[in-house]
């Protein structure tokens, strides 16, 4: 999707499904843990005030709308921009985060693809600087665009002693 | 330079370096002295073989170290990537006149540095000078290339400046004792001395004085003697440890490089070029603050400096001396001025931030141990006080080229970073901050250690700090 340089870019809409799958798996794990915990308490003879299966069900009822709705909200909030001197990222539903990385500081860029992302034709760009705490990962980049985006960013880093 | 080997005594000192005591004891217990002799022989053969195969060479600004008996391993370190060069002389090295040289590079874990153990003392010092000179030359070549249209390589043809050494910090024995008595090792030594006393008391006959005290029950005089004795041992070992670690502390600025040497038995020297200083962290613990002292830590980009031994740090410094030292470590930082406190709205957030987890824990405790657990809610009062203290500990200041930020309730930690050294910045706004129109700005710097975090400023301030960082990180 060619977009004018300098404009705010959005993620690929399929990223919503990637997040849903991920969060859904996490929620499922939580439900299973709660169910197992409840069963263990029952077996151990400790009192459990709620009726059987109520706790896992409650967790599942809360999780389903969250897993459905929140990735959509996160997608709406995600923006990134290749500005003149920096790579800028804006994201976050509950905690909003704005990250600015001067091109001059970029050390290298990794492209990673999990199985779900591979199935949907997406990838993640992980931008690294000399600081281990730099947090700049752009998810939801279409595979066809990922190499080009990486090349554009690295071309702007210049050839200086960056540390 | 033709490839050279390390000092011939390296295998012998290497055997002592590795921790072979445990296997030797096991071998002694199971097989007797002959097995131990066999073990020592095998180890000595292996060490000698690896010494034979280990060579280093400095060519055209690249340090090349080849090693490995079976699988050959070659390490290439471009001199312009060097962060810090450390020279360590442990007691056994000093007796023989050798030293271990360690070169730190940016990033990576503890394994990415280059270690040459051991070299003759003179050879090690000369190699260090060559590495730093090659690094300086590579840096000036960078500049010459980029200034080529007008410069004509002036930098390369300028006469070599005479190195000027100016002392930055000198610590007397009295200051080191103070550092030991108020330092973080105090708690560790407290636990150590207590357990040592317990061991001695449980083993009758080892210390007759303790025997009498334990068997007959000490009278009030006995208790007083024990307490005084304990305090003497505890504080004495704290002071002694500080002296052993930092005796002869000398931090100098030589021709744009920080030279640090210290140590009583093990002598440690570190050289860190000023251009590689990423940030300076200043810690004022509640013990030292009333005495008017702080401690400093100079951060370079190398991950190896997580070890206190390899770090350039000032264990103790009078607060009055701090501006002068900061200006030497970070030229231009004195233009920052006094720290600006956080906005009043941040006070509420600081108190809430401390109260919420304490209230949650108190709620759980009171439910589990009802009704006596309700007492846990009394903790909310000191928690609110602590939150207030942490608000008062907040502060930041932005100058033309430097940023300073301070956090902490009891232990006040400040970080000063040159804006041009920042790697990236972040502004975070949590829901409560959004309501109070606050934000937190984090500046990432290379290397391990604390990041300057400006907590709870107005959103405009946070964004303007980000803009200043971006403008300062220009590239030459």
HADDOCK unambig.tbl for C-alpha pairs under 7 A between the chains (distance, minus, plus):
assign (segid A and resid 94 and name CA) (segid B and resid 430 and name CA) 6.58 0.50 0.50
assign (segid A and resid 94 and name CA) (segid B and resid 431 and name CA) 6.34 0.50 0.50
assign (segid A and resid 95 and name CA) (segid B and resid 428 and name CA) 6.65 0.50 0.50
assign (segid A and resid 95 and name CA) (segid B and resid 429 and name CA) 5.51 0.50 0.50
assign (segid A and resid 95 and name CA) (segid B and resid 430 and name CA) 4.40 0.50 0.50
assign (segid A and resid 95 and name CA) (segid B and resid 431 and name CA) 6.41 0.50 0.50
assign (segid A and resid 96 and name CA) (segid B and resid 428 and name CA) 5.61 0.50 0.50
assign (segid A and resid 96 and name CA) (segid B and resid 429 and name CA) 5.09 0.50 0.50
assign (segid A and resid 96 and name CA) (segid B and resid 430 and name CA) 6.48 0.50 0.50
assign (segid A and resid 97 and name CA) (segid B and resid 426 and name CA) 6.73 0.50 0.50
assign (segid A and resid 97 and name CA) (segid B and resid 427 and name CA) 5.56 0.50 0.50
assign (segid A and resid 97 and name CA) (segid B and resid 428 and name CA) 4.45 0.50 0.50
assign (segid A and resid 97 and name CA) (segid B and resid 429 and name CA) 6.46 0.50 0.50
assign (segid A and resid 98 and name CA) (segid B and resid 426 and name CA) 5.53 0.50 0.50
assign (segid A and resid 98 and name CA) (segid B and resid 427 and name CA) 5.07 0.50 0.50
assign (segid A and resid 98 and name CA) (segid B and resid 428 and name CA) 6.52 0.50 0.50
assign (segid A and resid 99 and name CA) (segid B and resid 425 and name CA) 5.77 0.50 0.50
assign (segid A and resid 99 and name CA) (segid B and resid 426 and name CA) 4.30 0.50 0.50
assign (segid A and resid 99 and name CA) (segid B and resid 427 and name CA) 6.43 0.50 0.50
assign (segid A and resid 100 and name CA) (segid B and resid 424 and name CA) 5.85 0.50 0.50
assign (segid A and resid 100 and name CA) (segid B and resid 425 and name CA) 5.36 0.50 0.50
assign (segid A and resid 100 and name CA) (segid B and resid 426 and name CA) 6.31 0.50 0.50
assign (segid A and resid 101 and name CA) (segid B and resid 423 and name CA) 6.91 0.50 0.50
assign (segid A and resid 101 and name CA) (segid B and resid 424 and name CA) 4.56 0.50 0.50
assign (segid A and resid 101 and name CA) (segid B and resid 425 and name CA) 6.60 0.50 0.50
assign (segid A and resid 102 and name CA) (segid B and resid 424 and name CA) 6.65 0.50 0.50
assign (segid A and resid 102 and name CA) (segid B and resid 470 and name CA) 6.21 0.50 0.50
assign (segid A and resid 102 and name CA) (segid B and resid 473 and name CA) 6.94 0.50 0.50
assign (segid A and resid 104 and name CA) (segid B and resid 475 and name CA) 6.31 0.50 0.50
assign (segid A and resid 105 and name CA) (segid B and resid 423 and name CA) 5.61 0.50 0.50
assign (segid A and resid 129 and name CA) (segid B and resid 423 and name CA) 6.36 0.50 0.50
assign (segid A and resid 130 and name CA) (segid B and resid 107 and name CA) 6.44 0.50 0.50
assign (segid A and resid 130 and name CA) (segid B and resid 423 and name CA) 6.72 0.50 0.50
assign (segid A and resid 130 and name CA) (segid B and resid 446 and name CA) 5.07 0.50 0.50
assign (segid A and resid 131 and name CA) (segid B and resid 423 and name CA) 6.26 0.50 0.50
assign (segid A and resid 131 and name CA) (segid B and resid 444 and name CA) 6.07 0.50 0.50
assign (segid A and resid 131 and name CA) (segid B and resid 445 and name CA) 5.30 0.50 0.50
assign (segid A and resid 131 and name CA) (segid B and resid 446 and name CA) 3.93 0.50 0.50
assign (segid A and resid 131 and name CA) (segid B and resid 447 and name CA) 6.13 0.50 0.50
assign (segid A and resid 132 and name CA) (segid B and resid 446 and name CA) 6.97 0.50 0.50
assign (segid A and resid 133 and name CA) (segid B and resid 444 and name CA) 6.27 0.50 0.50
assign (segid A and resid 134 and name CA) (segid B and resid 424 and name CA) 6.39 0.50 0.50
assign (segid A and resid 134 and name CA) (segid B and resid 444 and name CA) 6.21 0.50 0.50
assign (segid A and resid 160 and name CA) (segid B and resid 475 and name CA) 6.83 0.50 0.50
